[in-house]
Amino acid sequence: MGSTSGLVIEAPVVIKALWAGRPEYRRSVTSYDIYEAVLREAVSTPDEFDNWVSNRRPTPG
């Protein structure tokens, strides 16, 4: 397994662990969002995910 594969496996776990205690987790940010950012946008760190969340377009609803 290459280092890129390791990041894809590790990144969502680390990000979810840090977001689990935040009030917006499961309300405006979900596990799906974390996996989407990691897999589609190559987000690999909690700081990158915070930036991704800040810059994403609001979902219609």
Secondary structure, 3 states (H helix, E strand, C coil): CCHHHHHHHHHHHHHHHHHCCCCCECCCECHHHHHHHHHHHCCCCHHHHHHHHHHCCCCCC
